[in-house]
Amino acid sequence: MTTFLSGGTGTPKLLAGAESVFDPAETTVVANTGDDVELGGLLVCPDVDTVLFEQGDVLDRETWWGLADDTTETHDELHALAEAADLETGPRYLPDEVQTAGRAIADWRRFSGVAEFMELGDRDRAVHVTRTGLLDEGRSLTEVTRILAGAFDVPVDVVPMSDDPVASIVHTPESDDEYADEMHFQEFWVAHRGDPEVDHVEFRGGDDADPAPAALGAIEEGPVIVGPSNPVTSIGPMLAVEGLREALEDSTVVAVSPFVEDEVFSGPAADLMEGVGFDPSTEGVAEAYPFADAFVLDDEDGTALDRPVVRTDTEMNDDADAERVARAVADALEVI
């Protein structure tokens, strides 16, 4: 058994070339759910879905989000209707009193569907309707994720980190009058494109969440591979769940750095790392991952770490690149 921790696009890109190195039938992917939102009554699980769609060979690889060749007629009509009705666009949080009412899995991250601020494709929306309906029927998020994986013929086992809600909340400095003092990560990244200054990041609900049993079992069995995902908002929510963090400390773990020294490949990892007190660099990633037994770094990354290191070209533009990095991960497992 091999377990991948996945969030954002870094680990899904690695998985795209990993099947010749790690047997899919013996692979579990534990997906981050800290950036899930309920949008217009639908539970959207971006990091879960990116893995499902990539492994099901239906992912839009231009954006690494949503389904390839999807249409957006419903999304476009929502914006046209809001404009005609003179309704304000942008992230529209539902009132505080309903944020923690009803379905627990959607706590603290509920947005109105009016002029939805996240673009959902029409076929993509069908996934969210089905997920939400199955949850409302009483199934767990783990059960629902496995049902959807079966629908897309996904060869690996994909499970959420927890069946309980954990929300990644970005806090801005008190002196910043331009933005709210706290916002869900999706507002920070999708609506504001990562522009607000980060004071700290809160994983709301992490202290109370239990690990999904399938996720905990997979990590305990190991080995575990932490792909080149954002250490703060992709992997951080998992570390906020006590049982998962403890299991990682006891497992064999290889991590792939999303940095080349102090340069990050993509996304808001650098600003978020700095905001939560880690150096935005490979050295900072190593500090954030004290449980990691070895690292895979880029050939151009000369960072000296106190743990074994395997180097390769870690930039992944296609499946061949991903296979190269996956083989470096396998080599790192051999030197631990």
Solvent accessible surface area in square Angstrom, and as a share of the most:
residue,aa,sasa,rsa
1,M,81,0.36
2,T,16,0.09
3,T,0,0.00
4,F,1,0.01
5,L,0,0.00
6,S,0,0.00
7,G,0,0.00
8,G,30,0.29
9,T,45,0.26
10,G,11,0.11
11,T,0,0.00
12,P,1,0.00
13,K,55,0.23
14,L,0,0.00
15,L,8,0.04
16,A,16,0.13
17,G,7,0.06
18,A,4,0.03
19,E,118,0.53
20,S,68,0.44
21,V,35,0.20
22,F,21,0.09
23,D,81,0.42
24,P,29,0.18
25,A,83,0.65
26,E,85,0.38
27,T,6,0.04
28,T,5,0.03
29,V,0,0.00
30,V,0,0.00
31,A,0,0.00
32,N,0,0.00
33,T,2,0.01
34,G,0,0.00
35,D,8,0.04
36,D,0,0.00
37,V,0,0.00
38,E,14,0.06
39,L,3,0.01
40,G,44,0.42
41,G,38,0.37
42,L,29,0.14
43,L,0,0.00
44,V,0,0.00
45,C,0,0.00
46,P,10,0.06
47,D,7,0.04
48,V,1,0.00
49,D,4,0.02
50,T,7,0.04
51,V,0,0.00
52,L,0,0.00
53,F,2,0.01
54,E,10,0.05
55,Q,30,0.13
56,G,16,0.15
57,D,124,0.64
58,V,42,0.24
59,L,11,0.06
60,D,33,0.17
61,R,97,0.35
62,E,163,0.73
63,T,83,0.48
64,W,36,0.13
65,W,72,0.25
66,G,10,0.09
67,L,9,0.04
68,A,35,0.28
69,D,138,0.72
70,D,34,0.18
71,T,75,0.43
72,T,38,0.22
73,E,128,0.57
74,T,59,0.34
75,H,19,0.08
76,D,78,0.41
77,E,108,0.48
78,L,49,0.24
79,H,62,0.28
80,A,53,0.41
81,L,108,0.54
82,A,2,0.01
83,E,142,0.64
84,A,90,0.70
85,A,55,0.42
86,D,130,0.67
87,L,76,0.38
88,E,137,0.61
89,T,73,0.42
90,G,26,0.25
91,P,37,0.23
92,R,75,0.27
93,Y,93,0.35
94,L,60,0.30
95,P,74,0.47
96,D,124,0.64
97,E,132,0.59
98,V,53,0.30
99,Q,19,0.08
100,T,79,0.46
101,A,46,0.36
102,G,74,0.71
103,R,55,0.20
104,A,61,0.47
105,I,9,0.05
106,A,0,0.00
107,D,18,0.09
108,W,69,0.24
109,R,1,0.00
110,R,21,0.08
111,F,1,0.01
112,S,20,0.13
113,G,19,0.18
114,V,46,0.27
115,A,1,0.01
116,E,4,0.02
117,F,28,0.12
118,M,6,0.03
119,E,95,0.42
120,L,0,0.00
121,G,9,0.08
122,D,38,0.20
123,R,116,0.42
124,D,2,0.01
125,R,34,0.12
126,A,58,0.45
127,V,11,0.06
128,H,1,0.00
129,V,80,0.46
130,T,65,0.38
131,R,0,0.00
132,T,8,0.05
133,G,31,0.30
134,L,26,0.13
135,L,18,0.09
136,D,93,0.48
137,E,128,0.57
138,G,67,0.64
139,R,103,0.38
140,S,37,0.24
141,L,2,0.01
142,T,13,0.07
143,E,83,0.37
144,V,0,0.00
145,T,1,0.00
146,R,109,0.40
147,I,73,0.37
148,L,8,0.04
149,A,9,0.07
150,G,51,0.49
151,A,78,0.60
152,F,44,0.18
153,D,120,0.62
154,V,19,0.11
155,P,68,0.43
156,V,13,0.07
157,D,48,0.25
158,V,0,0.00
159,V,0,0.00
160,P,0,0.00
161,M,0,0.00
162,S,0,0.00
163,D,44,0.23
164,D,48,0.25
165,P,16,0.10
166,V,0,0.00
167,A,0,0.00
168,S,0,0.00
169,I,7,0.03
170,V,0,0.00
171,H,28,0.13
172,T,6,0.03
173,P,22,0.14
174,E,171,0.77
175,S,99,0.64
176,D,37,0.19
177,D,140,0.72
178,E,132,0.59
179,Y,39,0.15
180,A,59,0.46
181,D,92,0.48
182,E,68,0.30
183,M,4,0.02
184,H,1,0.01
185,F,17,0.07
186,Q,8,0.04
187,E,17,0.08
188,F,0,0.00
189,W,74,0.26
190,V,45,0.26
191,A,36,0.28
192,H,48,0.22
193,R,156,0.57
194,G,12,0.11
195,D,95,0.49
196,P,4,0.03
197,E,114,0.51
198,V,15,0.09
199,D,71,0.37
200,H,83,0.37
201,V,17,0.10
202,E,55,0.25
203,F,49,0.21
204,R,61,0.22
205,G,15,0.14
206,G,2,0.02
207,D,139,0.72
208,D,123,0.64
209,A,9,0.07
210,D,95,0.49
211,P,24,0.15
212,A,1,0.01
213,P,105,0.66
214,A,26,0.20
215,A,0,0.00
216,L,49,0.24
217,G,34,0.33
218,A,8,0.06
219,I,1,0.00
220,E,109,0.49
221,E,116,0.52
222,G,6,0.06
223,P,40,0.25
224,V,0,0.00
225,I,0,0.00
226,V,0,0.00
227,G,1,0.01
228,P,18,0.11
229,S,2,0.02
230,N,20,0.11
231,P,6,0.04
232,V,8,0.05
233,T,3,0.02
234,S,6,0.04
235,I,0,0.00
236,G,7,0.07
237,P,0,0.00
238,M,1,0.00
239,L,30,0.15
240,A,22,0.17
241,V,0,0.00
242,E,97,0.44
243,G,23,0.22
244,L,0,0.00
245,R,88,0.32
246,E,87,0.39
247,A,8,0.06
248,L,0,0.00
249,E,108,0.48
250,D,129,0.67
251,S,16,0.10
252,T,55,0.32
253,V,0,0.00
254,V,0,0.00
255,A,0,0.00
256,V,1,0.00
257,S,2,0.01
258,P,8,0.05
259,F,1,0.00
260,V,30,0.17
261,E,78,0.35
262,D,96,0.50
263,E,118,0.53
264,V,40,0.23
265,F,86,0.36
266,S,76,0.49
267,G,41,0.39
268,P,19,0.12
269,A,3,0.02
270,A,30,0.23
271,D,80,0.41
272,L,0,0.00
273,M,1,0.00
274,E,113,0.51
275,G,16,0.16
276,V,49,0.28
277,G,64,0.61
278,F,59,0.24
279,D,81,0.42
280,P,32,0.20
281,S,8,0.05
282,T,0,0.00
283,E,110,0.49
284,G,1,0.01
285,V,0,0.00
286,A,6,0.05
287,E,109,0.49
288,A,13,0.10
289,Y,1,0.00
290,P,101,0.64
291,F,17,0.07
292,A,3,0.02
293,D,47,0.25
294,A,1,0.00
295,F,0,0.00
296,V,0,0.00
297,L,0,0.00
298,D,10,0.05
299,D,81,0.42
300,E,135,0.61
301,D,1,0.00
302,G,56,0.54
303,T,22,0.13
304,A,97,0.75
305,L,35,0.18
306,D,128,0.66
307,R,53,0.19
308,P,57,0.36
309,V,42,0.24
310,V,26,0.15
311,R,101,0.37
312,T,17,0.10
313,D,63,0.33
314,T,6,0.03
315,E,78,0.35
316,M,22,0.10
317,N,118,0.60
318,D,78,0.40
319,D,64,0.33
320,A,70,0.55
321,D,24,0.12
322,A,1,0.00
323,E,54,0.24
324,R,77,0.28
325,V,0,0.00
326,A,1,0.00
327,R,116,0.42
328,A,6,0.04
329,V,1,0.00
330,A,28,0.22
331,D,76,0.39
332,A,0,0.00
333,L,37,0.18
334,E,145,0.65
335,V,81,0.47
336,I,87,0.44
